[in-house]
Amino acid sequence: MEYPSNNNRSSNGNRGSKEKTATQQLIKQNVDFLIQQLEVGRSDALTAYLTAMSRFHNYSFGNILEIARQKPDATRVAGMYAWNQLGRRVKKGEHGIRILAPIIGVKRKPQKEAEKDLTKQNVAVLVGFRNAYVFDVSQTDGAELAEHASVKGDAGENRDRLIDFINAQGIELEFNERIAPAMGVSYGGKIVLLPGQSNAEEFSTLVHELAHEMLHKADRRTTTTKTVRETEAEAIAFVVGKAVGLQTGTASADYIQLYHGNASLLAESLEVIQKASAVILAALETKPEVEEQEPQDAMAVAS
């Protein structure tokens, strides 16, 4: 697909507006669904959303909501072609999980400009979105898949990677029993943990306090309540803990305090949790190279 190089601002503007509206509508539908569940006292719906964030952090916010809403027990999703490449086939009669996939076009540079640098003749651009369907592994049959490495009750190497990431952000880490009975405290540029915690507790507490450093030491602190800040941080600890295999229980009991009948507040908090969790999980997937990351990159999620 070629992307026309003429400068039709009206057409491009309308397209961009439609794409933005479609995404916003998708998010609104899922948030409304979640609100309905909360209104009748069902926190399991929220737990499903948070769990989906831990499993599919590479997906967009809207698609995470779609996966969690349509198949809350999904653990590993892919398109039909991808499953076929892995030696598996979608079972007869299974219904796909609808998500939005980007449509990428090509914007060609003018001939004179392209001749100057043959390696940069064309530029990929986002043209729009289309419906696409993915299937969970439970909806397929075929060759056995390699198991993902996981830890149960022990953060393993993830603890050291998390500490490396914290150091790379210029955040000081200290252990001090004087903060008892608190498990951890965030001071803005410094995290203090209570010594003597189990491996799993320490990891979860560290993620919780890192979330405060990333989200709540900037302008956003003045626009949120303590309840919102604490439950956001705890939800991020839940998402990251689940992703590395910890038995984290459920954060829903605390997180449900975020719900005050305000859909925009709930939507904002879910997106903030997803973005911050994705940054931390990406750091855990990275080896020592994470130390070279610019400190402001991680903190940018607070804006």
N, C-alpha and C positions, 0 to 999 in steps of 0.2 A: 504493500500500500504506500502510495506517495502522498506526502502532505503538501498541498499547493503552497507555493512561496509568495503568492500575492497577498496583499495586506488588507484583507477584508475584516475590519475591526468589528463590524456589526455581527457578522456570522460567527466569528471566533468568540465574541463576547456572549452570544446566545448559547453557544455550545458549552462554554465554561460554566455558565449559570445553570444549565440543565444538569451537568455532571455534579455540581455542588449540591443542587437540590436533591438529586437521586441519592447521594451519599447521606445527606442530612435526614432524608425521609427513612432510609434504611436504619440509621441509628435511632431515630425517634420511635419507629415501630418496635424495636427490640427493647428500648428503655420503657416504653408504655407497657409492654408485656411483663417486664420485670416489676414495674410498679403495681400492676394488677396482682401479681403473685405476693408481693409484700403486703398489699392491702388485706389479703385474706390470711396473713400470718405464715406464709410458706417461705422460709428462708432457704430451702433447698435449691430454689431457682437461682438465687444469688451465688450459692456455693458452686453451682454448675458453671456460672459465668467466670468466677475466679479460677476454677480449675481449668477451664478452657484457655484462659490467659496463660497459665503455666505450661500448657501443652503446645499451644500454637502462637507463641510470642512473635514469630516471624510474619504472621498475618496482620493485616490492617485491623484497626479497632472495629470497624463495621463488620468485617468478615468473622472476627472472633465472636461477636454477638450473634451472627447468623448461625455459626456452627453450634454454639452453646444452646441456642433456642431450638434448632431443628433436631439436634442429636446430642443431648447433654452428656451421654456416656462415651462420646467419641474420644479415641486416644491417638490415632494416627490417620490422617486423611491425605488423599491424593486423587488426581484425576484418573479416568479409566485407562488412558494411554500409559500413564506412569505405573499403574498397577500391572498392566500387561508387560511392561519392560522388566518388572520385578518377578515375572513368572506367576502372577496371580490374575484371577478373573473375577469380575463382579458377579455375584450370585444372581440368578434369574429372579426378577420381580422386585429387586431392591430399588429404592428411590434415592436419587442423589441429593446431596446437601447443596442448596443453591448459594453461591457467593458471587461477588462482583470481580471480574477480571479486567485488567487494563487493556486497552487497545493501543498499541504502539505503532505510530506511523513514522514516516521519514520526511524530513524537511530538507530539501536540496538547496545547497548554497549556490549563489550565482556562479556561472562558469569561470569568470575571471578570478573570483575568490578561491574557488575549488582548485584551480591550477596552481595556486601558490603553495598549497599543502595537500597532496594527493591522499594523505591518511585521514584527512578531516573534511571530506567532501560532503558528507551527509550528517544530519543531526537527528537523533531519535527524539520524538516528541509524543506526549500523551494526547491521543485523539479523543478518547472517551472510555466508556466502560461497557461491558457486555455481561450477560448472565453466563455463568459457568457452573459446572456441577462436579463436586468431589465426593468420594465415598470413604467411609471409615474402613479400617482393616477388618473389622468384624463383618462387613458386608461382602467380603471377598473370600475366595478359596484358592489354594495353590501352594506354591513353594514356601517353605518356612522362611521367615524373615529373621535377620540377625537381631538379637535382643539389644536394646539400648542399655548402655551402662547405667546403673542406678545404685543408690545407696539408701538403706533403710535404717533410720535412726542414727546415721553417722554421715556428716557432710563430706567426709573424705578430703580429697585435694581441693574441693570447692572452698573450704575454709581459708586455705592459704591463698587461693586465687582472689577471694573476696578481699582479704587483707591487702594483697598487692594492689588491687584496684583502688581501695580506699587511700592507700599511700600515694598512688599516682594522681589522685585528685587533690593532694596537698592537705588531706585531713589527718590530724594527729590521732593516734589510738593509744589509750592508756587503760590499765587495769587497776582498780582501786576499790577496796572493800568499804570505804567510807560512804559510798553512794547507797549502800543497803538502807532500806529493803528494795530499792530500785534495782532492776537487772541491768539497765543501761541508761545513759544520759547523753544527749546531744547538746553541745555548747556552741555550735556554729564554728566549724573549723577544727573541732575536737570531739571525739567520742570516748566516753569512759564506760567500761564494762565492769560488772561485778565478777571477781575471780571465783573459780570453783564451780562454774556451770558445766553441765554436760556438753558434749560436742554439739549435739543437736540444738540445745537451748542457746548456747553461745552463738551459733551460726544464725539462728532466727532472730536473736536480740540484735546482732550486728547488722543484719539486713534492715530491721525495724529502725534503728538509729541512723543508718545510712540514708534511708528514705526521708527522714526528717532533714538531714543535711542537704539532700537533693531538692526537696520540695518546699520546705518550710522555713528557710533562712533567708528568703528573698521577699519581694513585694507581696507574694501570695500569703504570707503569714498574717498580714493585716486584713485580709479579706476572708479568712476562714476562722472557724471556732476551734477550740482545743479538741472538742469531740471529733470534728471532721479530721483534724490533723492526726490524731491518735489512731483513728480507725483506718485512715488511708495508709498509714505506716504499717499497721498490723495486717491489712489486706495484702500489701506488697510482700511482707514477710511470708504470708500464707502462699502466695503465688510462687515465689522463688523457692520456698521450702518444698512445695509439692513437686516443682520441676526437678529438683535434685534428689528426690526420693524420700524426703523426710516424712514421718507420720505427723502431720501438722494439725490433724483434727479439722475443725471448721472455724473460719473467721466470721461466719455469718452473724453469730449472736452479737458480736461487737459492731460489725460493719453495718448492720441494719439500722443502727442509730443515725446513720447518714440520711436516712429517708425521713423527710419532713413534708412530704406531699409536694415537693418541688422537683419536677422532672429535669429541669436544667441543671440543678445542683447534683442530682444523681448521675446524669450523663457526664458532667464535667469530672466528677470524682472517678468514675469508671475509666475514662480515657486517661486521666493522670496516672492511675494505677497501672494501666496497661503499658504506657510509655516508659514509666520508671522501671517497671519489672523487666521490660524488654532490654533496657540499657544494662541492668545488672546481670541478667542472664547471658547477654552477649559477652560481657566481661568474663563470666565464668567459663564460657566456651573457648575463650582465647587463652593461649599460653602466655609466657612472660612478655610477649610483645605488648600486652595491655599497658605495661609501664610507660610506654612511649606515647600513650594517648594524652591529648591535651586536657587539662583539668576542666576547662570550661565546657567541653563537649558533653560530659555527663550532667553537669549542673544546668545545662540548657533546657532540660525537661521541665524545670520549674517555671519557665516563662510561658 
